[in-house]
Amino acid sequence: MSIGHKDRPFRPRFPIRRKGEAMSQRGVERTLGRLVTDQGFRQDFFEDPAAASLRIGADLTREEIDSLLRVPLAALTEFSVRLDDRICRLHIRQEPMQQESRQ
């Protein structure tokens, strides 16, 4: 059984990489862009880089994640504050809601 059009075999949209192959430049660039422009993503990435990158559709290898983690958080933050606000994502910290007590 083949997946895809009856006259052509299924081909994944993006090439499947194996360990040791070249980094996915697109995924690295997407992640780096979000690290610079999105404070919430930046915090999430430094807490759980694999999960954070998957949430934005970047399936990074361990080597790619390690490379991005070598960029100091302070450097990303400093660069971010120098960007025009119009290209940065608004980050609103979500505080847990406290339930009102009824008496």
Backbone hydrogen bonds, N-H to C=O, Kabsch-Sander energy under -0.5 kcal/mol:
donor,donor_aa,acceptor,acceptor_aa,energy
8,R,5,H,-1.1
10,F,3,I,-0.9
21,E,18,R,-2.4
25,Q,23,M,-1.2
28,V,24,S,-2.4
29,E,25,Q,-2.7
30,R,26,R,-2.5
31,T,27,G,-2.3
32,L,28,V,-2.8
33,G,29,E,-2.6
34,R,30,R,-2.0
35,L,31,T,-2.5
36,V,32,L,-1.5
37,T,33,G,-2.1
38,D,34,R,-2.0
42,R,38,D,-2.6
43,Q,39,Q,-2.2
44,D,40,G,-2.4
45,F,41,F,-3.3
46,F,42,R,-1.9
47,E,43,Q,-0.9
47,E,44,D,-0.6
48,D,44,D,-3.1
52,A,48,D,-2.5
53,S,49,P,-2.4
54,L,50,A,-2.0
55,R,51,A,-1.9
56,I,52,A,-0.8
56,I,53,S,-0.6
57,G,54,L,-1.6
58,A,53,S,-2.8
59,D,57,G,-0.7
60,L,58,A,-1.4
65,I,61,T,-2.4
66,D,62,R,-2.7
67,S,63,E,-2.2
68,L,64,E,-2.2
69,L,65,I,-2.4
70,R,66,D,-0.8
70,R,67,S,-0.6
71,V,68,L,-1.3
76,L,72,P,-2.0
77,T,73,L,-2.6
78,E,74,A,-2.6
79,F,75,A,-2.3
80,S,76,L,-2.4
81,V,77,T,-2.1
82,R,78,E,-0.7
82,R,79,F,-0.9
83,L,80,S,-1.5
87,I,84,D,-2.0
88,C,85,D,-1.2
89,R,37,T,-3.0
92,I,90,L,-0.6
93,R,91,H,-0.6
95,E,93,R,-0.7
